[in-house]
Amino acid sequence: MAKDDRFITRYEQGGILNDTMQVIVDRKTGVNYLFIRSGYAGGLTPLLDREGKPVITPIPTED
């Protein structure tokens, strides 16, 4: 992974021939997104907590 990649995959389930689910994190904002691919279709949505707020992963500061 290159240092300037904005998005990182934190979790992945499934495979090449199966449906795939990934949790992707935006390294600039910390917002977590759920991406699901099934065949030729796919969808992306932010992950929300119980209160309906986006799940945020703390991003380490670069010194």
KOLVODREN-144059 format. One record per residue: residue in one letter; x, y, z of N, C-alpha, C, O, CB in turn. Coordinates in steps of 0.1 Angstrom, whole numbers, padded with zeros to 4 digits. Glycine has a CB too. Layout:
# residues N
+--------+-------+-------+-------+-------+-------+-------+-------+-------+-------+-------+-------+-------+-------+-------+-------+
: residu :   nxx :   nyy :   nzz :  caxx :  cayy :  cazz :   cxx :   cyy :   czz :   oxx :   oyy :   ozz :  cbxx :  cbyy :  cbzz :
+--------+-------+-------+-------+-------+-------+-------+-------+-------+-------+-------+-------+-------+-------+-------+-------+
:      A :     X :     Y :     Z :     X :     Y :     Z :     X :     Y :     Z :     X :     Y :     Z :     X :     Y :     Z :
...
+--------+-------+-------+-------+-------+-------+-------+-------+-------+-------+-------+-------+-------+-------+-------+-------+
***
This chain:
# residues 63
+--------+-------+-------+-------+-------+-------+-------+-------+-------+-------+-------+-------+-------+-------+-------+-------+
: residu :   nxx :   nyy :   nzz :  caxx :  cayy :  cazz :   cxx :   cyy :   czz :   oxx :   oyy :   ozz :  cbxx :  cbyy :  cbzz :
+--------+-------+-------+-------+-------+-------+-------+-------+-------+-------+-------+-------+-------+-------+-------+-------+
:      M :  0008 : -0012 :  0000 :  0000 :  0000 :  0000 :  0009 :  0012 :  0000 :  0018 :  0013 :  0008 : -0010 :  0000 :  0012 :
:      A :  0006 :  0021 : -0009 :  0013 :  0034 : -0009 :  0009 :  0043 :  0002 : -0002 :  0042 :  0007 :  0011 :  0041 : -0023 :
:      K :  0018 :  0051 :  0007 :  0016 :  0060 :  0019 :  0005 :  0070 :  0016 : -0002 :  0074 :  0025 :  0029 :  0067 :  0022 :
:      D :  0003 :  0074 :  0004 : -0007 :  0084 :  0001 : -0021 :  0078 : -0003 : -0030 :  0086 : -0007 : -0003 :  0092 : -0011 :
:      D : -0023 :  0065 : -0001 : -0036 :  0059 : -0003 : -0046 :  0065 :  0007 : -0044 :  0064 :  0019 : -0036 :  0044 : -0002 :
:      R : -0057 :  0070 :  0002 : -0067 :  0076 :  0011 : -0075 :  0066 :  0019 : -0079 :  0068 :  0030 : -0076 :  0086 :  0004 :
:      F : -0079 :  0055 :  0012 : -0088 :  0045 :  0018 : -0080 :  0032 :  0021 : -0072 :  0028 :  0013 : -0100 :  0042 :  0009 :
:      I : -0083 :  0026 :  0032 : -0077 :  0013 :  0036 : -0088 :  0003 :  0039 : -0099 :  0007 :  0044 : -0067 :  0015 :  0048 :
:      T : -0086 : -0009 :  0036 : -0096 : -0020 :  0039 : -0093 : -0025 :  0053 : -0082 : -0031 :  0055 : -0096 : -0031 :  0029 :
:      R : -0102 : -0024 :  0063 : -0100 : -0028 :  0076 : -0105 : -0043 :  0078 : -0100 : -0050 :  0087 : -0107 : -0019 :  0086 :
:      Y : -0114 : -0047 :  0070 : -0120 : -0060 :  0072 : -0125 : -0065 :  0058 : -0131 : -0057 :  0051 : -0132 : -0060 :  0083 :
:      E : -0124 : -0078 :  0055 : -0129 : -0083 :  0043 : -0134 : -0097 :  0045 : -0128 : -0105 :  0052 : -0118 : -0083 :  0032 :
:      Q : -0146 : -0100 :  0040 : -0152 : -0113 :  0041 : -0157 : -0117 :  0027 : -0163 : -0109 :  0020 : -0163 : -0113 :  0052 :
:      G : -0155 : -0130 :  0024 : -0160 : -0134 :  0011 : -0148 : -0137 :  0002 : -0137 : -0138 :  0007 : -0169 : -0124 :  0004 :
:      G : -0150 : -0139 : -0011 : -0139 : -0142 : -0020 : -0142 : -0138 : -0034 : -0152 : -0130 : -0036 : -0137 : -0157 : -0019 :
:      I : -0134 : -0143 : -0043 : -0135 : -0139 : -0057 : -0148 : -0144 : -0063 : -0155 : -0136 : -0070 : -0123 : -0144 : -0065 :
:      L : -0152 : -0156 : -0060 : -0164 : -0161 : -0066 : -0177 : -0159 : -0058 : -0188 : -0161 : -0062 : -0162 : -0176 : -0068 :
:      N : -0175 : -0155 : -0045 : -0186 : -0153 : -0036 : -0189 : -0138 : -0035 : -0182 : -0130 : -0040 : -0183 : -0159 : -0022 :
:      D : -0200 : -0135 : -0028 : -0203 : -0121 : -0025 : -0192 : -0116 : -0016 : -0187 : -0124 : -0008 : -0217 : -0120 : -0018 :
:      T : -0189 : -0104 : -0017 : -0178 : -0098 : -0008 : -0183 : -0086 :  0000 : -0191 : -0078 : -0005 : -0166 : -0093 : -0017 :
:      M : -0179 : -0086 :  0013 : -0182 : -0075 :  0022 : -0169 : -0070 :  0027 : -0160 : -0077 :  0031 : -0191 : -0080 :  0034 :
:      Q : -0168 : -0056 :  0026 : -0155 : -0050 :  0031 : -0159 : -0038 :  0040 : -0169 : -0031 :  0037 : -0147 : -0045 :  0019 :
:      V : -0151 : -0036 :  0050 : -0152 : -0023 :  0058 : -0140 : -0015 :  0054 : -0128 : -0019 :  0055 : -0152 : -0026 :  0074 :
:      I : -0143 : -0003 :  0048 : -0132 :  0006 :  0043 : -0132 :  0018 :  0051 : -0142 :  0024 :  0055 : -0135 :  0009 :  0028 :
:      V : -0120 :  0023 :  0055 : -0118 :  0035 :  0063 : -0112 :  0046 :  0055 : -0102 :  0044 :  0048 : -0110 :  0032 :  0076 :
:      D : -0117 :  0058 :  0056 : -0112 :  0070 :  0049 : -0101 :  0075 :  0059 : -0104 :  0079 :  0070 : -0123 :  0081 :  0047 :
:      R : -0088 :  0075 :  0055 : -0077 :  0079 :  0063 : -0077 :  0093 :  0066 : -0070 :  0097 :  0076 : -0064 :  0075 :  0057 :
:      K : -0084 :  0102 :  0059 : -0084 :  0116 :  0062 : -0095 :  0120 :  0072 : -0093 :  0128 :  0081 : -0087 :  0124 :  0049 :
:      T : -0106 :  0113 :  0072 : -0117 :  0116 :  0081 : -0120 :  0106 :  0092 : -0125 :  0109 :  0102 : -0130 :  0118 :  0073 :
:      G : -0115 :  0093 :  0090 : -0117 :  0082 :  0099 : -0131 :  0076 :  0097 : -0133 :  0066 :  0105 : -0116 :  0088 :  0113 :
:      V : -0139 :  0080 :  0088 : -0152 :  0075 :  0086 : -0151 :  0060 :  0080 : -0143 :  0058 :  0071 : -0161 :  0084 :  0077 :
:      N : -0159 :  0051 :  0086 : -0159 :  0037 :  0082 : -0171 :  0035 :  0072 : -0182 :  0040 :  0074 : -0161 :  0028 :  0093 :
:      Y : -0168 :  0028 :  0061 : -0179 :  0025 :  0051 : -0180 :  0010 :  0049 : -0170 :  0003 :  0050 : -0175 :  0032 :  0038 :
:      L : -0192 :  0006 :  0046 : -0195 : -0008 :  0043 : -0197 : -0009 :  0028 : -0205 : -0003 :  0023 : -0207 : -0014 :  0051 :
:      F : -0189 : -0018 :  0022 : -0190 : -0020 :  0007 : -0194 : -0035 :  0005 : -0187 : -0044 :  0011 : -0177 : -0017 :  0000 :
:      I : -0204 : -0037 : -0002 : -0209 : -0051 : -0005 : -0210 : -0052 : -0020 : -0216 : -0044 : -0027 : -0222 : -0054 :  0002 :
:      R : -0204 : -0063 : -0025 : -0204 : -0067 : -0039 : -0211 : -0080 : -0041 : -0207 : -0090 : -0034 : -0190 : -0066 : -0046 :
:      S : -0220 : -0081 : -0050 : -0227 : -0094 : -0053 : -0229 : -0095 : -0068 : -0237 : -0088 : -0074 : -0241 : -0095 : -0046 :
:      G : -0221 : -0103 : -0074 : -0221 : -0104 : -0089 : -0217 : -0091 : -0095 : -0206 : -0087 : -0093 : -0235 : -0108 : -0094 :
:      Y : -0225 : -0086 : -0104 : -0222 : -0073 : -0111 : -0227 : -0061 : -0103 : -0226 : -0050 : -0108 : -0228 : -0073 : -0125 :
:      A : -0233 : -0063 : -0092 : -0239 : -0052 : -0084 : -0231 : -0049 : -0071 : -0223 : -0058 : -0067 : -0253 : -0055 : -0080 :
:      G : -0232 : -0037 : -0066 : -0225 : -0034 : -0054 : -0231 : -0022 : -0047 : -0239 : -0014 : -0054 : -0210 : -0031 : -0057 :
:      G : -0228 : -0020 : -0035 : -0233 : -0008 : -0027 : -0223 : -0004 : -0017 : -0215 : -0011 : -0012 : -0246 : -0012 : -0021 :
:      L : -0224 :  0009 : -0014 : -0215 :  0015 : -0004 : -0223 :  0024 :  0005 : -0231 :  0032 :  0000 : -0203 :  0023 : -0011 :
:      T : -0221 :  0023 :  0018 : -0228 :  0031 :  0028 : -0219 :  0034 :  0040 : -0211 :  0025 :  0043 : -0242 :  0024 :  0032 :
:      P : -0221 :  0045 :  0047 : -0213 :  0047 :  0059 : -0219 :  0038 :  0070 : -0231 :  0035 :  0071 : -0214 :  0062 :  0063 :
:      L : -0210 :  0033 :  0079 : -0214 :  0025 :  0090 : -0218 :  0035 :  0101 : -0212 :  0045 :  0103 : -0202 :  0016 :  0096 :
:      L : -0230 :  0032 :  0107 : -0235 :  0040 :  0118 : -0236 :  0033 :  0131 : -0237 :  0021 :  0132 : -0250 :  0045 :  0114 :
:      D : -0234 :  0041 :  0142 : -0235 :  0036 :  0155 : -0250 :  0035 :  0159 : -0259 :  0038 :  0151 : -0227 :  0044 :  0165 :
:      R : -0253 :  0032 :  0172 : -0266 :  0031 :  0177 : -0274 :  0044 :  0176 : -0286 :  0044 :  0175 : -0266 :  0026 :  0191 :
:      E : -0267 :  0055 :  0177 : -0273 :  0068 :  0177 : -0275 :  0074 :  0163 : -0279 :  0085 :  0161 : -0265 :  0078 :  0185 :
:      G : -0270 :  0066 :  0153 : -0271 :  0071 :  0139 : -0260 :  0079 :  0134 : -0261 :  0085 :  0123 : -0284 :  0078 :  0137 :
:      K : -0249 :  0080 :  0142 : -0238 :  0088 :  0138 : -0227 :  0079 :  0132 : -0227 :  0067 :  0135 : -0231 :  0095 :  0151 :
:      P : -0219 :  0084 :  0122 : -0209 :  0076 :  0116 : -0199 :  0070 :  0125 : -0195 :  0077 :  0135 : -0202 :  0084 :  0105 :
:      V : -0195 :  0058 :  0123 : -0185 :  0051 :  0130 : -0171 :  0058 :  0126 : -0168 :  0058 :  0114 : -0185 :  0036 :  0129 :
:      I : -0164 :  0063 :  0135 : -0151 :  0069 :  0133 : -0139 :  0062 :  0139 : -0140 :  0058 :  0150 : -0151 :  0084 :  0138 :
:      T : -0129 :  0058 :  0131 : -0117 :  0052 :  0135 : -0107 :  0063 :  0138 : -0104 :  0071 :  0129 : -0112 :  0041 :  0125 :
:      P : -0101 :  0063 :  0150 : -0091 :  0073 :  0153 : -0079 :  0072 :  0143 : -0074 :  0060 :  0140 : -0085 :  0072 :  0167 :
:      I : -0075 :  0083 :  0137 : -0064 :  0083 :  0127 : -0051 :  0088 :  0134 : -0052 :  0099 :  0139 : -0068 :  0091 :  0115 :
:      P : -0041 :  0080 :  0134 : -0028 :  0085 :  0140 : -0023 :  0097 :  0133 : -0023 :  0098 :  0121 : -0018 :  0074 :  0141 :
:      T : -0019 :  0107 :  0141 : -0013 :  0119 :  0135 :  0001 :  0116 :  0130 :  0009 :  0109 :  0137 : -0013 :  0131 :  0145 :
:      E :  0005 :  0122 :  0119 :  0018 :  0120 :  0114 :  0027 :  0131 :  0118 :  0024 :  0143 :  0115 :  0018 :  0119 :  0098 :
:      D :  0038 :  0128 :  0125 :  0047 :  0139 :  0130 :  0058 :  0142 :  0120 :  0066 :  0150 :  0123 :  0053 :  0135 :  0143 :
+--------+-------+-------+-------+-------+-------+-------+-------+-------+-------+-------+-------+-------+-------+-------+-------+
***
